[in-house]
């Protein structure tokens, strides 16, 4: 069953110091992110759903393979998590 969103749930959103710096969504054939979410901006401006959930709208994306990158909370260029998923 297809959903029009991806939901990321963070374990400890109480402090931005331990939250990821950003989340990026890439199509398998692109080097530029389709979605870029800066967690600090989301937390400061609109908040996270239920305090710890971030929804990414994927309803307008074409079917294919995508990668979600989660970046460290500091200014390093280290990805701490990668998730591959396929929209069919």
MDTraj code that builds the backbone (N, CA, C; nanometers):
import mdtraj as md
import numpy as np

residues = "UNK UNK UNK UNK UNK UNK UNK UNK UNK UNK UNK UNK UNK UNK UNK UNK UNK UNK UNK UNK UNK UNK UNK UNK UNK UNK UNK UNK UNK UNK UNK UNK UNK UNK UNK UNK UNK UNK UNK UNK UNK UNK UNK UNK UNK UNK UNK UNK UNK UNK UNK UNK UNK UNK UNK UNK UNK UNK UNK UNK UNK UNK UNK UNK UNK UNK UNK UNK UNK UNK UNK UNK UNK UNK UNK UNK UNK UNK UNK UNK UNK UNK UNK UNK UNK UNK UNK UNK".split()
xyz = np.array([
    [0.0843, -0.1179, 0.0000],
    [0.0000, 0.0000, 0.0000],
    [0.0886, 0.1240, 0.0000],
    [0.0574, 0.2206, -0.0795],
    [0.1363, 0.3423, -0.0956],
    [0.0870, 0.4507, -0.0012],
    [0.1801, 0.5190, 0.0586],
    [0.1483, 0.6328, 0.1431],
    [0.2064, 0.7577, 0.0781],
    [0.1435, 0.8712, 0.1048],
    [0.1926, 0.9951, 0.0448],
    [0.2915, 1.0681, 0.1336],
    [0.3344, 1.0025, 0.2409],
    [0.4333, 1.0662, 0.3281],
    [0.5243, 0.9623, 0.3907],
    [0.6415, 1.0102, 0.4276],
    [0.7370, 0.9322, 0.5055],
    [0.7434, 1.0006, 0.6413],
    [0.7340, 0.9247, 0.7467],
    [0.7408, 0.9819, 0.8805],
    [0.8687, 0.9358, 0.9493],
    [0.9478, 1.0327, 0.9946],
    [1.0675, 1.0046, 1.0739],
    [1.0339, 1.0337, 1.2189],
    [1.0660, 0.9413, 1.3064],
    [1.0391, 0.9605, 1.4488],
    [1.1719, 0.9665, 1.5228],
    [1.1926, 1.0751, 1.5963],
    [1.3170, 1.0954, 1.6700],
    [1.2984, 1.0533, 1.8149],
    [1.4008, 0.9872, 1.8699],
    [1.3921, 0.9357, 2.0059],
    [1.3924, 1.0446, 2.1120],
    [1.4804, 1.1444, 2.0976],
    [1.4947, 1.2440, 2.2021],
    [1.4927, 1.3844, 2.1434],
    [1.3744, 1.4376, 2.1137],
    [1.3684, 1.5707, 2.0537],
    [1.3775, 1.6846, 2.1550],
    [1.3994, 1.6531, 2.2822],
    [1.3995, 1.7557, 2.3861],
    [1.5113, 1.8581, 2.3678],
    [1.6204, 1.8164, 2.3082],
    [1.7310, 1.9094, 2.2884],
    [1.7819, 1.9013, 2.1452],
    [1.7985, 2.0152, 2.0831],
    [1.8486, 2.0194, 1.9461],
    [1.9914, 1.9676, 1.9357],
    [2.0631, 1.9651, 2.0466],
    [2.2024, 1.9212, 2.0435],
    [2.2153, 1.7744, 2.0016],
    [2.1150, 1.6931, 2.0272],
    [2.1225, 1.5523, 1.9900],
    [2.0378, 1.5180, 1.8682],
    [1.9638, 1.6150, 1.8173],
    [1.8833, 1.5929, 1.6980],
    [1.9737, 1.5986, 1.5750],
    [1.9364, 1.5309, 1.4661],
    [2.0159, 1.5447, 1.3434],
    [2.0160, 1.6904, 1.2969],
    [2.1204, 1.7291, 1.2249],
    [2.1273, 1.8659, 1.1723],
    [2.0281, 1.8846, 1.0591],
    [2.0219, 1.7841, 0.9710],
    [1.9312, 1.7944, 0.8569],
    [1.8997, 1.6557, 0.8032],
    [1.7965, 1.6525, 0.7223],
    [1.7541, 1.5305, 0.6545],
    [1.7410, 1.5654, 0.5066],
    [1.7979, 1.4810, 0.4219],
    [1.7931, 1.5058, 0.2782],
    [1.7372, 1.3830, 0.2069],
    [1.6532, 1.4079, 0.1066],
    [1.5944, 1.3015, 0.0269],
    [1.6458, 1.3140, -0.1161],
    [1.7046, 1.2060, -0.1672],
    [1.7631, 1.2040, -0.3008],
    [1.6954, 1.0993, -0.3878],
    [1.6797, 1.1308, -0.5162],
    [1.6426, 1.0293, -0.6146],
    [1.7711, 0.9562, -0.6514],
    [1.7610, 0.8296, -0.6860],
    [1.8813, 0.7506, -0.7144],
    [1.9664, 0.8063, -0.8285],
    [1.9093, 0.8849, -0.9175],
    [1.9825, 0.9370, -1.0329],
    [2.0195, 1.0841, -1.0184],
    [2.0152, 1.1358, -0.8964],
    [2.0430, 1.2776, -0.8765],
    [2.1425, 1.2983, -0.7628],
    [2.2287, 1.3963, -0.7800],
    [2.3231, 1.4326, -0.6747],
    [2.2708, 1.5473, -0.5885],
    [2.1571, 1.6050, -0.6290],
    [2.0968, 1.7146, -0.5540],
    [1.9754, 1.6625, -0.4785],
    [1.9580, 1.7068, -0.3543],
    [1.8419, 1.6584, -0.2785],
    [1.7093, 1.7111, -0.3348],
    [1.6092, 1.6262, -0.3311],
    [1.4735, 1.6644, -0.3698],
    [1.4084, 1.7408, -0.2556],
    [1.4302, 1.6913, -0.1341],
    [1.3833, 1.7578, -0.0115],
    [1.5035, 1.7797, 0.0784],
    [1.5090, 1.8946, 0.1404],
    [1.6114, 1.9256, 0.2398],
    [1.5388, 1.9859, 0.3579],
    [1.5540, 1.9235, 0.4731],
    [1.4890, 1.9729, 0.5940],
    [1.5960, 2.0007, 0.6980],
    [1.6053, 2.1250, 0.7418],
    [1.6960, 2.1627, 0.8506],
    [1.6155, 2.1494, 0.9799],
    [1.6554, 2.0554, 1.0628],
    [1.5774, 2.0212, 1.1816],
    [1.5609, 2.1404, 1.2750],
    [1.6633, 2.2206, 1.2920],
    [1.6537, 2.3381, 1.3804],
    [1.5425, 2.4318, 1.3330],
    [1.5329, 2.4530, 1.2013],
    [1.4293, 2.5404, 1.1467],
    [1.2899, 2.4833, 1.1712],
    [1.2750, 2.3544, 1.1527],
    [1.1449, 2.2900, 1.1750],
    [1.1058, 2.3022, 1.3212],
    [1.2004, 2.2743, 1.4089],
    [1.1725, 2.2784, 1.5528],
    [1.1431, 2.4202, 1.6000],
    [1.2141, 2.5194, 1.5444],
    [1.1937, 2.6586, 1.5854],
    [1.0655, 2.7186, 1.5279],
    [1.0321, 2.6857, 1.4043],
    [0.9217, 2.7523, 1.3351],
    [0.7890, 2.6798, 1.3515],
    [0.7783, 2.5570, 1.3059],
    [0.6489, 2.4903, 1.3046],
    [0.6400, 2.3728, 1.4002],
    [0.7512, 2.3304, 1.4518],
    [0.7494, 2.2178, 1.5432],
    [0.7374, 2.0855, 1.4713],
    [0.7636, 1.9822, 1.5451],
    [0.7508, 1.8474, 1.4937],
    [0.6148, 1.7930, 1.5351],
    [0.5554, 1.7119, 1.4500],
    [0.4254, 1.6531, 1.4826],
    [0.4416, 1.5656, 1.6064],
    [0.3517, 1.5824, 1.7010],
    [0.3535, 1.5097, 1.8281],
    [0.4852, 1.5298, 1.9028],
    [0.5586, 1.6346, 1.8680],
    [0.6819, 1.6680, 1.9380],
    [0.8054, 1.5947, 1.8927],
    [0.7886, 1.4834, 1.8173],
    [0.9068, 1.4073, 1.7773],
    [0.8979, 1.3462, 1.6375],
    [0.7971, 1.3845, 1.5578],
    [0.7800, 1.3235, 1.4259],
    [0.7882, 1.4286, 1.3157],
    [0.8617, 1.3925, 1.2113],
    [0.8778, 1.4788, 1.0950],
    [0.8193, 1.4063, 0.9747],
    [0.7238, 1.4696, 0.9064],
    [0.6613, 1.4118, 0.7881],
    [0.7205, 1.4735, 0.6617],
    [0.7587, 1.3886, 0.5675],
    [0.8054, 1.4330, 0.4366],
    [0.7008, 1.3925, 0.3336],
    [0.6522, 1.4886, 0.2577],
    [0.5520, 1.4626, 0.1551],
    [0.6198, 1.4030, 0.0321],
    [0.5798, 1.2827, -0.0069],
    [0.6351, 1.2173, -0.1250],
    [0.5266, 1.1928, -0.2303],
    [0.4115, 1.2545, -0.2121],
    [0.2985, 1.2291, -0.3015],
    [0.3244, 1.2723, -0.4457],
    [0.4043, 1.3751, -0.4668],
    [0.4296, 1.4238, -0.6023],
    [0.5521, 1.3633, -0.6682],
    [0.6186, 1.2724, -0.6008],
    [0.7407, 1.2142, -0.6565],
    [0.7090, 1.1019, -0.7540],
    [0.7855, 1.0935, -0.8622],
    [0.7662, 0.9808, -0.9540],
    [0.8126, 0.8510, -0.8885],
    [0.7600, 0.7422, -0.9361],
    [0.8006, 0.6117, -0.8845],
    [0.9487, 0.5914, -0.9104],
    [1.0161, 0.5237, -0.8201],
    [1.1586, 0.4999, -0.8353],
    [1.2237, 0.4719, -0.7022],
    [1.3540, 0.4710, -0.7028],
    [1.4335, 0.4436, -0.5829],
    [1.4856, 0.5751, -0.5267],
    [1.4751, 0.5895, -0.3958],
    [1.5164, 0.7122, -0.3267],
    [1.6031, 0.6769, -0.2070],
    [1.6820, 0.7741, -0.1649],
    [1.7684, 0.7583, -0.0490],
    [1.7449, 0.8747, 0.0466],
    [1.7326, 0.8420, 0.1720],
    [1.7149, 0.9411, 0.2771],
    [1.8439, 0.9450, 0.3580],
    [1.9062, 1.0624, 0.3675],
    [2.0300, 1.0791, 0.4444],
    [2.0000, 1.1623, 0.5683],
    [2.0502, 1.1169, 0.6812],
    [2.0355, 1.1886, 0.8076],
    [2.1753, 1.2309, 0.8505],
    [2.1914, 1.3614, 0.8740],
    [2.3238, 1.4187, 0.9020],
    [2.3441, 1.4450, 1.0506],
    [2.4686, 1.4305, 1.0938],
    [2.5068, 1.4525, 1.2345],
    [2.4617, 1.5893, 1.2846],
    [2.4399, 1.6016, 1.4155],
    [2.3942, 1.7299, 1.4702],
    [2.5005, 1.8393, 1.4716],
    [2.6276, 1.8029, 1.4634],
    [2.7308, 1.9067, 1.4607],
    [2.7562, 1.9477, 1.3159],
    [2.8560, 2.0242, 1.2927],
    [2.8832, 2.0784, 1.1592],
    [2.9671, 1.9851, 1.0719],
    [2.9874, 1.8622, 1.1155],
    [3.0664, 1.7698, 1.0347],
    [2.9878, 1.7292, 0.9105],
    [3.0550, 1.6667, 0.8195],
    [2.9910, 1.6236, 0.6951],
    [2.9635, 1.4738, 0.6991],
    [2.9358, 1.4234, 0.8170],
    [2.9146, 1.2805, 0.8341],
    [2.7654, 1.2459, 0.8351],
    [2.7295, 1.1529, 0.7506],
    [2.5929, 1.1009, 0.7487],
    [2.5852, 0.9910, 0.8533],
    [2.4862, 0.9994, 0.9423],
    [2.4732, 0.8979, 1.0467],
    [2.3707, 0.7916, 1.0116],
    [2.2929, 0.8166, 0.9103],
    [2.1955, 0.7167, 0.8707],
    [2.1557, 0.7327, 0.7257],
    [2.1373, 0.6194, 0.6572],
    [2.0908, 0.6198, 0.5200],
    [1.9804, 0.5158, 0.5090],
    [1.8772, 0.5509, 0.4367],
    [1.7660, 0.4606, 0.4166],
    [1.7318, 0.4596, 0.2684],
    [1.7240, 0.3412, 0.2123],
    [1.6848, 0.3250, 0.0729],
    [1.5389, 0.2815, 0.0715],
    [1.4581, 0.3448, -0.0145],
    [1.3210, 0.2996, -0.0282],
    [1.2762, 0.3155, -0.1721],
    [1.1764, 0.2398, -0.2074],
    [1.1265, 0.2377, -0.3450],
    [0.9800, 0.2772, -0.3463],
    [0.9460, 0.3760, -0.4288],
    [0.8074, 0.4135, -0.4507],
    [0.7603, 0.3380, -0.5753],
    [0.6584, 0.2580, -0.5577],
    [0.6071, 0.1789, -0.6708],
    [0.4716, 0.2270, -0.7147],
])
top = md.Topology()
chain = top.add_chain()
for i, resn in enumerate(residues, 1):
    res = top.add_residue(resn, chain, resSeq=i)
    for name in ("N", "CA", "C"):
        top.add_atom(name, md.element.get_by_symbol(name[0]), res)
traj = md.Trajectory(xyz[None], top)
